Amino acid sequence: MTSRERLLTALKHKEPDCVPLDLGATKVTGIHRTAYGRLQQALGLQDREVAVFDRNQQLARVETDMLDALGADAEGVFAIKPFQSGPPEEEDEHYIYYTDEWGMKRRMPKTDGKYFDLVGFPLAGIASPEELARYPWPDPLHPARFTGVGEAAEAVRARGRATVMGGVCAGHLELGLWLRGFDLFFADLIDEPEIAGKILDKVLEIKLAYWQKVLGEWGGLIDVVMEGDDLGMQQSLMISPSLYRRQIKPRQKELFAFIKSRAPVYTFFHTCGSVVEVIPDLIEVGVDILNPVQVSAAGMDTHRLKKEFGRALVFWGGGVDTQAVLPFGSPEAVRSETKRRIEDMKPGGGFVFSAVHNIQADVPPENILAMLDTLKLYGRY
């Protein structure tokens, strides 16, 4: 099987020759630039400067030689340069700052900085829907977002891997929280539903315009489209199921229906935390693939999830716990955890192996290799 055949077979809930692997096809199945550099050295690959494709998370662009060395089956389709809009970076004695296209200010420590953290909420002072209407929203059709996308998709296909295309922005709930501030937007959802609704509708409008462009021009080259919205925390959802169903779910349903009407693609949905309460809702709105399968969160046991939802959902992730085991466990602990997750998720297909979310900066290369070696050993059908 080619890599693409392997992955598409798994997405059809059939068993390929082995469990497909993803590392770096999306912004939520990637690897921090520091961990990537160490892994590059451990594998004896070309010693090159690590290119960053996601500024906030400082994720490495996983190069073709790394994908080949690991036997990865999916590959992200990216523009030639990561899209960046807004004023130039600034700095003071301690931090580097930048303001993104949404008007959100972020900063990263100058000494040993790992990420750009959000420190400014641009809609915090908005008091009316009229003020929202005057806000300078991002342009989803900015040409720089799409420079080289068609050529990149064709190159991935030529290499025999499945193509994955990411969305234009974070999810509805996430962006509301980031734009307004967490306390204000949580309150808006109940006390100021008109303001909350205007923000959520604008996010949907931006997403629809983006996917209209992408799938209208390159839909025949894209296998999987990635969307996401973090709905969960460690023990529960961030908002009640009823509030989710009232405010977020209808907009998700419209989004996924639109995507599927434009091209024969699989819909990949990323949502962290304990989300088991709304998995039936996600299936209902058109989600084909659930990621990251946060196994350490309440109710997210892989055996249970596979038994209850494995016929309707593909699980892309859940391969090893990245909160405790992958960064802090021994290689043997990583092997044991990875074997358990593979055995839970592998039967019947419907499983694409990836760590739970991105591999972070503090993960030693020997643990990454232990994870991947275990997949090779136990991932065959």
N, C-alpha and C positions, 0 to 999 in steps of 0.2 A: 504493500500500500504506500502511496505517497502520503506526505504529512496532511495535505488537504483532504484526501480521501479518508484518512484515519479520523480526523477531527469531525468531518461531516457525518461519518458513520456513527460516531458517538452522539452527535447532536440529534440524530434520528432515533435514538434510544435502541441502537443495535451495538453489538460487540465488535469492535475492530480487532486488529491483531494485538494491539496493546493500548493502554490508556494514553490518550494524547497529553502533551505537555505544553504549558504556556509559561514563559517568563519574558515579560516586557512588552506584550502586545497591547496593553492598556495602561492607564495611569493608576490602576488599582491592582495590577498583577506584576508590578515591576520590582526594581531593586535600587536602593540608594546608591548614589555615585561612589561613596566610600567603600561599601561592601562589594560593589561591582569591580572597582579597581583591584581589590584584594583577590577576588575570584579570578579575574583576568590573569593575575600573576600566578595563582595556584595552578591554573590550567596551562600555563606556558604559552598563552596567546600573545599576539603582538602587543608590545607595551606602548599604548597610545594614550593620549589625553582623553579622559572620559567626557563625552559630550552629554550635556544635560538637556532633556526634552521637556521636563516639567519643573518650572522654576520654584514653585511653592514647596513641593515635596523633595526637590533636588534629586529627581530620578534620572538614572543613566539611560541613554539611548542604547539599547542592547544591539550590538553590532552583529553583522551576518556571521562572522567567524565564531562568535559566542553561541549564536543560535545553532550553528552547525555542530559545534562541539557538544552541546547539550542534547541535541536531537529535538529541538523545539518544533512544534507543529503549527503554531499560529504566529502571525507577525502583524504588528500594527502598521497602519497606513497613515503616514504623517506628511505634512507639508515640508518643504525643504528646510525652512527655519520655523521654530516655535513662534506662534503669533504673539506679539507683544505690542500693546498700545498704552499710551499714557506718557507722563513726563519721565525724564531720565532718572536713574537711581540717585539717591542722596545718601549721605552718611554723616555720622557724628563720631564721637570718640569710641562708642561701643557698638553701634549697629549700622547695617546697610538697610536702606528703606527703598521701597518703590510703591507706586500707586497703579493698580491694574485698570483694565478697561472699564470695569464696573464702578470705579471710584473708590475701591477698597484699598486702604493703606496696609502694607505688610512690612515686617522687619525681620532681619536675621542677624544674630550676633556676629561681629567681625572675627572674634576668636572662637574657633572650633564650632562655628554655626552649622547646624544640621538642616534647618528648614526656615522658610519665611512664614512667620506667624501673623495672623490678622490682628491689627491694633486700631483700625479705624473703620467705623460703620457709617457709610455716607448718607444713608436715609434716616439716621437716628433723629434728625431734627424735623423731618417731614410731618406736617400736622393735618394734611388734607389730600384727597385724591387729585385735586387740581395741581398741587405742588408736585405730585408724582408725575403728572402728565408733562411737566416742564423739565423733568430730569433728563440729562444727556445719556440715554441708554446706549449700549454697545451696538455696533453694526454687525449682524450675523453674516453679512455677505461681503465683508471686507476682502478684497482679492488676495491679500497676503495669507489668509487662512487656507487657501486652496492651491497655492503655488506648488506645482509638482505632484499633486495628489494623484492624478490619473497615471502618471508615469510610475509613481511609487506602487500603486495597486497592481499595475501590470508586472512590475519587477517581482513583487511578492508571489504573484501567480506563477511567474516563470521559474521561481525557486521552488515551487511545489508546495508552498504553505498556504494555509487558510488566511484570508484577509479580515482584519478587524479594524473598524473605523470608530473613533471616539466622537462624542458629542461636542457641542460648542461651549457648554458650561455645566456647572453642577446642577443639582436637582432643585425642584420647586421649594421644598421646605428648607433645604440647606441655604439657598440663596436668600430666602426671606430672612433667615437668622443672621446671615453674614451682612446683609445690606442694612437691616434695621437695628441689629444687636439682638442677642438671644432673648433678653428679658422683654423687650418691646414687641418682638414679633410673636412670641408665645402669647402675649396678652392680646395682640392684634387679632389673632385667629379667633378669639372669643369676643373681645370687647369692641374691636374696630374691624369687623369683617369686610367692610368696603375697601379700606386701605389694604388689608391682607389680600383680598381678592384681586385688586388692581396689580399688585406686585406679582402674584402667582400667574395672572393672565399675561402679563408682560413677559415673564420667563417662558411661558408656553409659546407665545408669539415668536420669540427669538429662536426657540428650538425648532418650531415648524418651518420657519424660513430657511434655517440652516439645512435641515434634512431634505427640504424640497430641492435645494441646490445640489447637495451631495448625491442623493439617490437619483435625481433627474439626470445628472451627468455621468455618474460612475456606479449606479446601482448594480449593473451587471458584473462589476468587478469586486463587489463587497459581499462577503459571506455573513459577517456578524456586525451588528451595530451596537455600540455601548452607550447606555444611559445609566444614571444612578441618582440616588437620593438617600442619604443616611437617615433612616427612620428609627433606628434602635440604639439603645444603650446597653450596658453590660447585663442588666437584670430585666429590662422591659423596653417597651417602645418609648420614644420621646414624647409622643402625644397619645391620647386615647385612641383606640380603634375607631370609635364613632367620629371623632374629630378628623382623623385621617380619611375616613370614608366620605365625610362631608366636604372637606377642603382640598385634599390632595388627590385622592383616587379618581375623581371625574376627569381631572386634567391629565393624569397618567393615561387613562383610557383613551382620551382623544389623541394624545401623542403617539401611542403605540399603534392605534388603528391607522393613523396617518402614515406612519413609517411602513407598515405592512401593505398599505395600499399602493405604495410607490415602488417597491422592489421585493423580490423573494429572499429576504434576509431573515436571519435569526436575531431576536432581541435579547441582549445581554443586559441585566439590571444589577447594579451594585448597590447593596444596602447593608451597612455594618450593624453589628449588635444583635440583640434578641428580637427577631422579627417574625417568629413562628406564628404569632397571632394573625398576621396579615398575609401570610404566604398564599392562602386561598384567594385573597383579593388580588394579589400580584398575578396569579395564574389567570384570573378572570379578566384583568385589563390587558393581557396579551404578552406577558413576560414568558420567554422560552427558557432563559438561562438565569440562574441565581448565583450571585457572587457577593461577598467572599466566603460565605458559609463560616461565620465566626464561631468555631467549635467551642470556645471557652465561654460563650455567652449563654444565658439561661434558655433552655429549651432547644438549643441548636446542636443536639447530639446527632452525629452523622448517621448512625444506625436508624434512629427514629425518623429522621428526615427522608432518608432513602425509602424506607418502608411506606411512609405516609404520602410522599409527594414525588417519588422517583419516576412514576409513569408520566407525570405531567411536566416536570421540570428537569432540566439538565443542571447539574451542580458543577460549577466552574470555580474551583477553590476548595477550601477545606482540607488540603493535603497534609498540612502540619500546622499546629498552633504556633502563631508568631508572637503571642504576648509573653509566653514563658519558655516554652520548649526550644524553639529554634534559636533565640538569642542566648539563652542561659543554660540550656541542657547540655549534656555530653553528647558526642556523636551517637553513642549507643541509645540514649534517650530519644534522640531525633529519629533514629531508625525504627525504634519500637512504636513511637507515635505515628510515623508515616505509614508503617505497615498496617496499623489498626485502621487508619482512615481509608487507605486503599481497599482493604478488605470490606469495609462498610459500603463504600460508594461504587466500587467497580462492577458488581454483577449487573448484567443486562445493558451495559453501556450507559449513556447519559451522564458521563463523568469526564471532566477535563481537569487534569491535575494542575494545581497551582497552590502556592502557600496561601494562608489566610492573609490577604492584603499584601502590601509591598514588603519586601525583605529590607529590614532597617540597617542603619549604619553599623550597629554594634554586633551584627551576626557574623561569626567567624567563618571563613571559607570552608573549613573542615565540616561544619554543620550543614552548609549548603550542599556540599558534595555527598554527605551521608544521606540527606534527603533524596537527592537525585539518583544515587546508587540504589536506594531502596525502591524507588519507582521502577528502575530497570529490572530489578530482581522480582518484584511482586506485581508489576503492572501488566504482565502478559496474560492474554486470555487463552 
